[in-house]
Amino acid sequence: MKKARPTPKGAQSMELLKQSVLQDGEPEHQLPSKKINLTHLLFKRIRFFKGHPFRLYDGERLADMVESIQDNGILTPPIVRRIHDDPGCEYEMLAGHNRMNAGMQAGLEGTWCLVKDRLSDADALMYVIETNLLQRSFQDLLPSERAAVLAMRYLNMFSQGKRNEYH
């Protein structure tokens, strides 16, 4: 049987923090901070990024992530942005599609998320690409994923610094 690791001095576990926040019956709660907007969100209020170019984990990699989340919770908060064009969801996933998918399979209803406000579509797409490339090596990507990433980076590289008054 695994022995639980002690919580570092002065830190609260995410589960204790979640319990203390949710005692008032609110399904969401924002932690006050000058630089970080950390909010507990229900998964049903978050949609996957439209046109997400990467496949979700499956097989053993997904099973390992589900088991880890069952044992430890989601350790790294996903990054989402607030959206206004979808009546069914208020947030869009930028980084953490696999954590959300595995969290739902592990039986969680939500998790703490970093909420980014006022991101352009181009900036949101850069979050999606860059965070996925940090998690996976370029060689691990399917050829279609490689092509999509290269096309997006190329487009972004050549659109920087151009005036957009006609678009």
ChimeraX commands (.cxc) that place a marker at each C-alpha (Angstrom):
marker #1 position 0.00,0.00,0.00 radius 0.5
marker #1 position 1.32,3.43,-0.93 radius 0.5
marker #1 position 2.18,5.71,1.95 radius 0.5
marker #1 position 0.84,9.25,1.60 radius 0.5
marker #1 position 3.50,11.90,1.35 radius 0.5
marker #1 position 3.35,14.65,3.96 radius 0.5
marker #1 position 2.17,18.05,2.81 radius 0.5
marker #1 position 5.04,20.58,2.73 radius 0.5
marker #1 position 5.13,22.95,5.68 radius 0.5
marker #1 position 2.86,25.95,5.13 radius 0.5
marker #1 position 1.06,24.42,2.13 radius 0.5
marker #1 position -2.44,23.03,1.82 radius 0.5
marker #1 position -3.28,20.07,-0.35 radius 0.5
marker #1 position -5.48,20.88,-3.34 radius 0.5
marker #1 position -8.17,18.61,-1.89 radius 0.5
marker #1 position -8.25,20.50,1.44 radius 0.5
marker #1 position -8.27,23.81,-0.40 radius 0.5
marker #1 position -11.14,22.62,-2.61 radius 0.5
marker #1 position -13.13,21.39,0.39 radius 0.5
marker #1 position -12.71,24.67,2.26 radius 0.5
marker #1 position -13.82,26.65,-0.78 radius 0.5
marker #1 position -16.80,24.46,-1.66 radius 0.5
marker #1 position -18.25,24.39,1.86 radius 0.5
marker #1 position -20.43,27.36,1.04 radius 0.5
marker #1 position -22.19,25.33,-1.69 radius 0.5
marker #1 position -20.73,27.33,-4.58 radius 0.5
marker #1 position -19.56,25.11,-7.49 radius 0.5
marker #1 position -16.85,27.64,-8.38 radius 0.5
marker #1 position -14.59,29.93,-6.45 radius 0.5
marker #1 position -11.85,32.32,-7.41 radius 0.5
marker #1 position -8.73,32.73,-5.32 radius 0.5
marker #1 position -7.66,36.36,-4.97 radius 0.5
marker #1 position -4.28,37.13,-6.48 radius 0.5
marker #1 position -2.69,40.08,-8.19 radius 0.5
marker #1 position -1.18,38.04,-11.01 radius 0.5
marker #1 position -3.00,34.70,-11.19 radius 0.5
marker #1 position -6.69,34.08,-11.69 radius 0.5
marker #1 position -7.07,30.57,-10.22 radius 0.5
marker #1 position -10.68,29.37,-10.29 radius 0.5
marker #1 position -12.29,26.03,-9.52 radius 0.5
marker #1 position -14.38,25.17,-12.60 radius 0.5
marker #1 position -16.74,22.35,-13.41 radius 0.5
marker #1 position -15.67,20.38,-16.50 radius 0.5
marker #1 position -19.13,20.76,-18.03 radius 0.5
marker #1 position -18.49,24.50,-18.35 radius 0.5
marker #1 position -15.27,23.99,-20.37 radius 0.5
marker #1 position -15.18,23.06,-24.04 radius 0.5
marker #1 position -12.18,21.68,-25.89 radius 0.5
marker #1 position -10.28,24.18,-28.01 radius 0.5
marker #1 position -11.98,24.49,-31.41 radius 0.5
marker #1 position -9.77,22.88,-34.03 radius 0.5
marker #1 position -7.47,21.33,-31.42 radius 0.5
marker #1 position -4.74,19.82,-33.61 radius 0.5
marker #1 position -3.47,17.18,-31.14 radius 0.5
marker #1 position -4.89,13.77,-30.31 radius 0.5
marker #1 position -5.79,12.91,-26.74 radius 0.5
marker #1 position -3.82,10.29,-24.85 radius 0.5
marker #1 position -5.17,6.76,-25.04 radius 0.5
marker #1 position -4.19,3.29,-23.95 radius 0.5
marker #1 position -1.59,2.90,-21.21 radius 0.5
marker #1 position -0.66,6.59,-21.14 radius 0.5
marker #1 position -4.28,7.57,-20.46 radius 0.5
marker #1 position -4.74,4.75,-17.92 radius 0.5
marker #1 position -1.61,5.93,-16.05 radius 0.5
marker #1 position -2.90,9.50,-15.98 radius 0.5
marker #1 position -6.34,8.41,-14.72 radius 0.5
marker #1 position -4.70,6.34,-11.96 radius 0.5
marker #1 position -2.45,9.26,-10.98 radius 0.5
marker #1 position -5.42,11.61,-10.81 radius 0.5
marker #1 position -7.38,9.11,-8.69 radius 0.5
marker #1 position -4.43,8.92,-6.28 radius 0.5
marker #1 position -3.28,12.56,-6.27 radius 0.5
marker #1 position -5.83,14.73,-8.04 radius 0.5
marker #1 position -4.90,17.05,-10.91 radius 0.5
marker #1 position -1.56,18.45,-9.83 radius 0.5
marker #1 position -1.09,21.14,-12.48 radius 0.5
marker #1 position -4.03,23.44,-13.16 radius 0.5
marker #1 position -5.20,23.52,-16.79 radius 0.5
marker #1 position -5.19,26.88,-18.58 radius 0.5
marker #1 position -8.53,28.09,-19.95 radius 0.5
marker #1 position -9.87,31.29,-21.45 radius 0.5
marker #1 position -13.26,32.85,-20.98 radius 0.5
marker #1 position -15.44,32.68,-24.11 radius 0.5
marker #1 position -18.70,34.35,-25.08 radius 0.5
marker #1 position -19.67,32.63,-28.34 radius 0.5
marker #1 position -20.91,29.30,-26.98 radius 0.5
marker #1 position -24.20,29.18,-25.04 radius 0.5
marker #1 position -23.26,25.74,-23.63 radius 0.5
marker #1 position -19.84,26.64,-22.21 radius 0.5
marker #1 position -18.21,29.66,-20.63 radius 0.5
marker #1 position -14.59,28.56,-20.95 radius 0.5
marker #1 position -12.35,27.04,-23.60 radius 0.5
marker #1 position -9.46,24.71,-22.80 radius 0.5
marker #1 position -6.03,25.93,-23.90 radius 0.5
marker #1 position -3.71,23.62,-21.99 radius 0.5
marker #1 position -4.94,20.54,-20.17 radius 0.5
marker #1 position -7.17,18.63,-22.57 radius 0.5
marker #1 position -5.69,15.31,-21.39 radius 0.5
marker #1 position -5.92,16.29,-17.70 radius 0.5
marker #1 position -9.59,17.17,-18.14 radius 0.5
marker #1 position -10.31,13.97,-20.08 radius 0.5
marker #1 position -8.49,11.80,-17.52 radius 0.5
marker #1 position -10.06,13.75,-14.64 radius 0.5
marker #1 position -13.56,13.04,-15.96 radius 0.5
marker #1 position -12.67,9.34,-16.35 radius 0.5
marker #1 position -11.34,9.39,-12.78 radius 0.5
marker #1 position -14.73,10.63,-11.59 radius 0.5
marker #1 position -13.91,14.30,-10.96 radius 0.5
marker #1 position -16.50,16.96,-11.75 radius 0.5
marker #1 position -14.03,19.85,-12.01 radius 0.5
marker #1 position -10.61,21.19,-11.13 radius 0.5
marker #1 position -8.69,24.37,-10.40 radius 0.5
marker #1 position -7.89,26.26,-13.61 radius 0.5
marker #1 position -5.79,29.25,-14.54 radius 0.5
marker #1 position -8.19,31.59,-16.33 radius 0.5
marker #1 position -6.80,33.88,-19.02 radius 0.5
marker #1 position -9.02,36.81,-19.93 radius 0.5
marker #1 position -9.00,38.90,-23.09 radius 0.5
marker #1 position -6.84,36.57,-25.19 radius 0.5
marker #1 position -7.03,36.92,-28.94 radius 0.5
marker #1 position -7.66,33.79,-30.98 radius 0.5
marker #1 position -4.03,33.90,-32.17 radius 0.5
marker #1 position -2.71,34.11,-28.60 radius 0.5
marker #1 position -5.02,31.28,-27.52 radius 0.5
marker #1 position -3.75,29.12,-30.37 radius 0.5
marker #1 position -0.15,29.81,-29.34 radius 0.5
marker #1 position -0.96,28.55,-25.82 radius 0.5
marker #1 position -2.38,25.37,-27.34 radius 0.5
marker #1 position 0.62,24.76,-29.59 radius 0.5
marker #1 position 3.39,25.71,-27.18 radius 0.5
marker #1 position 2.03,23.80,-24.19 radius 0.5
marker #1 position 1.50,20.68,-26.28 radius 0.5
marker #1 position 5.02,20.89,-27.70 radius 0.5
marker #1 position 6.36,21.14,-24.15 radius 0.5
marker #1 position 4.54,17.91,-23.25 radius 0.5
marker #1 position 5.41,15.90,-26.35 radius 0.5
marker #1 position 8.44,15.69,-28.56 radius 0.5
marker #1 position 8.04,16.63,-32.20 radius 0.5
marker #1 position 8.89,13.02,-33.13 radius 0.5
marker #1 position 5.96,11.75,-31.03 radius 0.5
marker #1 position 3.46,13.71,-33.12 radius 0.5
marker #1 position 1.50,12.15,-35.95 radius 0.5
marker #1 position 2.44,13.48,-39.40 radius 0.5
marker #1 position -0.87,15.36,-39.54 radius 0.5
marker #1 position -0.14,16.97,-36.15 radius 0.5
marker #1 position 3.38,17.95,-37.30 radius 0.5
marker #1 position 1.97,19.53,-40.45 radius 0.5
marker #1 position -0.67,21.45,-38.49 radius 0.5
marker #1 position 1.90,22.76,-35.98 radius 0.5
marker #1 position 4.33,23.82,-38.70 radius 0.5
marker #1 position 1.57,25.54,-40.68 radius 0.5
marker #1 position 0.33,27.42,-37.60 radius 0.5
marker #1 position 3.82,28.51,-36.59 radius 0.5
marker #1 position 4.62,29.58,-40.14 radius 0.5
marker #1 position 1.42,31.60,-40.37 radius 0.5
marker #1 position 2.06,33.24,-37.01 radius 0.5
marker #1 position 5.70,33.98,-37.85 radius 0.5
marker #1 position 4.84,35.79,-41.05 radius 0.5
marker #1 position 1.83,37.65,-39.69 radius 0.5
marker #1 position 3.77,39.24,-36.79 radius 0.5
marker #1 position 4.43,42.91,-37.22 radius 0.5
marker #1 position 1.96,43.35,-40.10 radius 0.5
marker #1 position -0.80,45.88,-39.89 radius 0.5
marker #1 position -4.23,44.31,-39.58 radius 0.5
marker #1 position -6.42,47.32,-40.36 radius 0.5
marker #1 position -7.95,45.59,-43.41 radius 0.5
marker #1 position -8.68,42.25,-41.70 radius 0.5
marker link #1:1,2 radius 0.2
marker link #1:2,3 radius 0.2
marker link #1:3,4 radius 0.2
marker link #1:4,5 radius 0.2
marker link #1:5,6 radius 0.2
marker link #1:6,7 radius 0.2
marker link #1:7,8 radius 0.2
marker link #1:8,9 radius 0.2
marker link #1:9,10 radius 0.2
marker link #1:10,11 radius 0.2
marker link #1:11,12 radius 0.2
marker link #1:12,13 radius 0.2
marker link #1:13,14 radius 0.2
marker link #1:14,15 radius 0.2
marker link #1:15,16 radius 0.2
marker link #1:16,17 radius 0.2
marker link #1:17,18 radius 0.2
marker link #1:18,19 radius 0.2
marker link #1:19,20 radius 0.2
marker link #1:20,21 radius 0.2
marker link #1:21,22 radius 0.2
marker link #1:22,23 radius 0.2
marker link #1:23,24 radius 0.2
marker link #1:24,25 radius 0.2
marker link #1:25,26 radius 0.2
marker link #1:26,27 radius 0.2
marker link #1:27,28 radius 0.2
marker link #1:28,29 radius 0.2
marker link #1:29,30 radius 0.2
marker link #1:30,31 radius 0.2
marker link #1:31,32 radius 0.2
marker link #1:32,33 radius 0.2
marker link #1:33,34 radius 0.2
marker link #1:34,35 radius 0.2
marker link #1:35,36 radius 0.2
marker link #1:36,37 radius 0.2
marker link #1:37,38 radius 0.2
marker link #1:38,39 radius 0.2
marker link #1:39,40 radius 0.2
marker link #1:40,41 radius 0.2
marker link #1:41,42 radius 0.2
marker link #1:42,43 radius 0.2
marker link #1:43,44 radius 0.2
marker link #1:44,45 radius 0.2
marker link #1:45,46 radius 0.2
marker link #1:46,47 radius 0.2
marker link #1:47,48 radius 0.2
marker link #1:48,49 radius 0.2
marker link #1:49,50 radius 0.2
marker link #1:50,51 radius 0.2
marker link #1:51,52 radius 0.2
marker link #1:52,53 radius 0.2
marker link #1:53,54 radius 0.2
marker link #1:54,55 radius 0.2
marker link #1:55,56 radius 0.2
marker link #1:56,57 radius 0.2
marker link #1:57,58 radius 0.2
marker link #1:58,59 radius 0.2
marker link #1:59,60 radius 0.2
marker link #1:60,61 radius 0.2
marker link #1:61,62 radius 0.2
marker link #1:62,63 radius 0.2
marker link #1:63,64 radius 0.2
marker link #1:64,65 radius 0.2
marker link #1:65,66 radius 0.2
marker link #1:66,67 radius 0.2
marker link #1:67,68 radius 0.2
marker link #1:68,69 radius 0.2
marker link #1:69,70 radius 0.2
marker link #1:70,71 radius 0.2
marker link #1:71,72 radius 0.2
marker link #1:72,73 radius 0.2
marker link #1:73,74 radius 0.2
marker link #1:74,75 radius 0.2
marker link #1:75,76 radius 0.2
marker link #1:76,77 radius 0.2
marker link #1:77,78 radius 0.2
marker link #1:78,79 radius 0.2
marker link #1:79,80 radius 0.2
marker link #1:80,81 radius 0.2
marker link #1:81,82 radius 0.2
marker link #1:82,83 radius 0.2
marker link #1:83,84 radius 0.2
marker link #1:84,85 radius 0.2
marker link #1:85,86 radius 0.2
marker link #1:86,87 radius 0.2
marker link #1:87,88 radius 0.2
marker link #1:88,89 radius 0.2
marker link #1:89,90 radius 0.2
marker link #1:90,91 radius 0.2
marker link #1:91,92 radius 0.2
marker link #1:92,93 radius 0.2
marker link #1:93,94 radius 0.2
marker link #1:94,95 radius 0.2
marker link #1:95,96 radius 0.2
marker link #1:96,97 radius 0.2
marker link #1:97,98 radius 0.2
marker link #1:98,99 radius 0.2
marker link #1:99,100 radius 0.2
marker link #1:100,101 radius 0.2
marker link #1:101,102 radius 0.2
marker link #1:102,103 radius 0.2
marker link #1:103,104 radius 0.2
marker link #1:104,105 radius 0.2
marker link #1:105,106 radius 0.2
marker link #1:106,107 radius 0.2
marker link #1:107,108 radius 0.2
marker link #1:108,109 radius 0.2
marker link #1:109,110 radius 0.2
marker link #1:110,111 radius 0.2
marker link #1:111,112 radius 0.2
marker link #1:112,113 radius 0.2
marker link #1:113,114 radius 0.2
marker link #1:114,115 radius 0.2
marker link #1:115,116 radius 0.2
marker link #1:116,117 radius 0.2
marker link #1:117,118 radius 0.2
marker link #1:118,119 radius 0.2
marker link #1:119,120 radius 0.2
marker link #1:120,121 radius 0.2
marker link #1:121,122 radius 0.2
marker link #1:122,123 radius 0.2
marker link #1:123,124 radius 0.2
marker link #1:124,125 radius 0.2
marker link #1:125,126 radius 0.2
marker link #1:126,127 radius 0.2
marker link #1:127,128 radius 0.2
marker link #1:128,129 radius 0.2
marker link #1:129,130 radius 0.2
marker link #1:130,131 radius 0.2
marker link #1:131,132 radius 0.2
marker link #1:132,133 radius 0.2
marker link #1:133,134 radius 0.2
marker link #1:134,135 radius 0.2
marker link #1:135,136 radius 0.2
marker link #1:136,137 radius 0.2
marker link #1:137,138 radius 0.2
marker link #1:138,139 radius 0.2
marker link #1:139,140 radius 0.2
marker link #1:140,141 radius 0.2
marker link #1:141,142 radius 0.2
marker link #1:142,143 radius 0.2
marker link #1:143,144 radius 0.2
marker link #1:144,145 radius 0.2
marker link #1:145,146 radius 0.2
marker link #1:146,147 radius 0.2
marker link #1:147,148 radius 0.2
marker link #1:148,149 radius 0.2
marker link #1:149,150 radius 0.2
marker link #1:150,151 radius 0.2
marker link #1:151,152 radius 0.2
marker link #1:152,153 radius 0.2
marker link #1:153,154 radius 0.2
marker link #1:154,155 radius 0.2
marker link #1:155,156 radius 0.2
marker link #1:156,157 radius 0.2
marker link #1:157,158 radius 0.2
marker link #1:158,159 radius 0.2
marker link #1:159,160 radius 0.2
marker link #1:160,161 radius 0.2
marker link #1:161,162 radius 0.2
marker link #1:162,163 radius 0.2
marker link #1:163,164 radius 0.2
marker link #1:164,165 radius 0.2
marker link #1:165,166 radius 0.2
marker link #1:166,167 radius 0.2
view
